[in-house]
Amino acid sequence: MNWINETFGTAKPIIAMCHFAALPGDPYYDEKGGMEKIVERARKEFLDLQEGGVDAVMFSNEFSLPYLRKVNPETTAAMARIIGELKPEIKIPFGVNVLWDPYACMDLAAATGAKFIREIMSGVYASDYGLWDTNTGEIVRHQMKLGLKDLKRLFNIVPEASSALGTRDIASIAKTTVFNCKPDIICVSGMTAGSSTDMNVLERVKESIPDTAVFANTGCKAETIEKILKVADGCVVGTTFKKDGKFENQVEPDRVKKFMEEVYRVRA
């Protein structure tokens, strides 16, 4: 897993989420504020994260609720505009997450130069968004068609607001996902954004695939990060950086710095 150090500049990296406000075409898009307001909010949040010391950032259309399993072109275009406007200020590795469409993720990565994506790219799930099916072979072929051989793929095998169809346990799913799909990172999530990752699940997944990176994908907090990083190879962090630790609020710089100070202590 040397590539983790090469990509993120450290072992046990913290990937911070930069959540975009609702975009054109989304149900809760602010037409009056328009794209200018969205870009300015994203710029402030990104700079607060970067200056707070996170190792990488992942741009996501987190407020495009309710999510689509195949997004409309205007979503990818709007995200590309935002990232394009921020690029001169980006000094850390970044990735993209277009919820919940791995093909759009690949398209956006190709347009912006993202180093990694996170998506649901394997398995079949019963979810709040209906029956959630995937086709890893097609997804990877789309990646190669776009010339993204070096793009790192973060597979979420415990998707939020869903459960896997079938009776296999999570350790078996992790093993066969690694064998069949060759993910760069396996992500383990709680039920919703901000909810804690089940440590028992995290431990079982890591034990089953010791040679593959496993990240905690939700619910990391300053008071729990030491315990999490004893098992996980890194974390994706979003809600805990926000005012009062609430999903709908904006990033608060002091919360970022406090969290990262604890991470530095643990990694040392």
Solvent accessible surface area in square Angstrom, and as a share of the most:
residue,aa,sasa,rsa
1,M,99,0.44
2,N,118,0.61
3,W,48,0.17
4,I,8,0.04
5,N,75,0.38
6,E,143,0.64
7,T,23,0.14
8,F,11,0.05
9,G,65,0.63
10,T,28,0.16
11,A,52,0.40
12,K,60,0.26
13,P,0,0.00
14,I,0,0.00
15,I,0,0.00
16,A,0,0.00
17,M,8,0.04
18,C,0,0.00
19,H,5,0.02
20,F,1,0.00
21,A,24,0.19
22,A,10,0.08
23,L,0,0.00
24,P,36,0.22
25,G,65,0.63
26,D,21,0.11
27,P,91,0.57
28,Y,159,0.60
29,Y,51,0.19
30,D,59,0.31
31,E,144,0.65
32,K,199,0.84
33,G,23,0.22
34,G,11,0.10
35,M,23,0.10
36,E,112,0.50
37,K,120,0.51
38,I,7,0.04
39,V,3,0.02
40,E,97,0.43
41,R,59,0.21
42,A,1,0.01
43,R,52,0.19
44,K,110,0.46
45,E,2,0.01
46,F,0,0.00
47,L,45,0.22
48,D,21,0.11
49,L,0,0.00
50,Q,26,0.12
51,E,122,0.55
52,G,7,0.07
53,G,24,0.23
54,V,6,0.03
55,D,20,0.10
56,A,0,0.00
57,V,0,0.00
58,M,0,0.00
59,F,0,0.00
60,S,0,0.00
61,N,2,0.01
62,E,12,0.05
63,F,34,0.14
64,S,9,0.06
65,L,65,0.32
66,P,88,0.55
67,Y,25,0.09
68,L,86,0.43
69,R,105,0.38
70,K,163,0.69
71,V,16,0.09
72,N,69,0.35
73,P,110,0.69
74,E,71,0.32
75,T,9,0.05
76,T,25,0.15
77,A,63,0.49
78,A,9,0.07
79,M,0,0.00
80,A,30,0.23
81,R,101,0.37
82,I,0,0.00
83,I,0,0.00
84,G,41,0.40
85,E,69,0.31
86,L,0,0.00
87,K,85,0.36
88,P,114,0.72
89,E,51,0.23
90,I,27,0.14
91,K,166,0.71
92,I,33,0.17
93,P,27,0.17
94,F,14,0.06
95,G,0,0.00
96,V,0,0.00
97,N,0,0.00
98,V,0,0.00
99,L,3,0.01
100,W,10,0.04
101,D,6,0.03
102,P,13,0.08
103,Y,74,0.28
104,A,7,0.06
105,C,0,0.00
106,M,0,0.00
107,D,57,0.29
108,L,0,0.00
109,A,1,0.01
110,A,45,0.35
111,A,76,0.59
112,T,10,0.06
113,G,49,0.47
114,A,9,0.07
115,K,101,0.43
116,F,1,0.00
117,I,0,0.00
118,R,10,0.04
119,E,0,0.00
120,I,2,0.01
121,M,0,0.00
122,S,11,0.07
123,G,39,0.38
124,V,57,0.33
125,Y,6,0.02
126,A,47,0.37
127,S,22,0.14
128,D,116,0.60
129,Y,48,0.18
130,G,37,0.35
131,L,108,0.54
132,W,6,0.02
133,D,93,0.48
134,T,32,0.18
135,N,72,0.37
136,T,23,0.13
137,G,30,0.29
138,E,97,0.43
139,I,2,0.01
140,V,33,0.19
141,R,169,0.62
142,H,34,0.15
143,Q,2,0.01
144,M,97,0.43
145,K,152,0.65
146,L,60,0.30
147,G,62,0.60
148,L,27,0.13
149,K,161,0.68
150,D,121,0.63
151,L,10,0.05
152,K,47,0.20
153,R,22,0.08
154,L,0,0.00
155,F,0,0.00
156,N,1,0.01
157,I,4,0.02
158,V,39,0.23
159,P,4,0.03
160,E,23,0.10
161,A,20,0.16
162,S,16,0.10
163,S,70,0.45
164,A,44,0.34
165,L,97,0.48
166,G,69,0.66
167,T,140,0.81
168,R,136,0.50
169,D,72,0.38
170,I,25,0.13
171,A,24,0.19
172,S,41,0.26
173,I,26,0.13
174,A,0,0.00
175,K,112,0.47
176,T,52,0.30
177,T,10,0.06
178,V,38,0.22
179,F,159,0.66
180,N,105,0.54
181,C,20,0.12
182,K,144,0.61
183,P,13,0.08
184,D,32,0.17
185,I,0,0.00
186,I,0,0.00
187,C,0,0.00
188,V,1,0.00
189,S,6,0.04
190,G,9,0.09
191,M,120,0.54
192,T,77,0.45
193,A,33,0.26
194,G,25,0.24
195,S,36,0.23
196,S,74,0.47
197,T,10,0.06
198,D,75,0.39
199,M,37,0.16
200,N,100,0.51
201,V,29,0.17
202,L,0,0.00
203,E,65,0.29
204,R,102,0.37
205,V,0,0.00
206,K,33,0.14
207,E,135,0.61
208,S,19,0.12
209,I,10,0.05
210,P,83,0.52
211,D,127,0.66
212,T,16,0.09
213,A,0,0.00
214,V,0,0.00
215,F,0,0.00
216,A,0,0.00
217,N,4,0.02
218,T,9,0.05
219,G,11,0.11
220,C,3,0.02
221,K,70,0.30
222,A,23,0.18
223,E,138,0.62
224,T,41,0.24
225,I,0,0.00
226,E,67,0.30
227,K,112,0.47
228,I,9,0.05
229,L,5,0.02
230,K,155,0.66
231,V,31,0.18
232,A,0,0.00
233,D,21,0.11
234,G,0,0.00
235,C,0,0.00
236,V,2,0.01
237,V,3,0.02
238,G,13,0.12
239,T,18,0.10
240,T,19,0.11
241,F,1,0.00
242,K,2,0.01
243,K,104,0.44
244,D,91,0.47
245,G,27,0.26
246,K,107,0.45
247,F,44,0.18
248,E,106,0.47
249,N,37,0.19
250,Q,71,0.32
251,V,9,0.05
252,E,54,0.24
253,P,49,0.31
254,D,105,0.55
255,R,78,0.28
256,V,0,0.00
257,K,95,0.40
258,K,137,0.58
259,F,4,0.02
260,M,1,0.00
261,E,114,0.51
262,E,43,0.19
263,V,0,0.00
264,Y,96,0.37
265,R,131,0.48
266,V,39,0.22
267,R,69,0.25
268,A,120,0.93
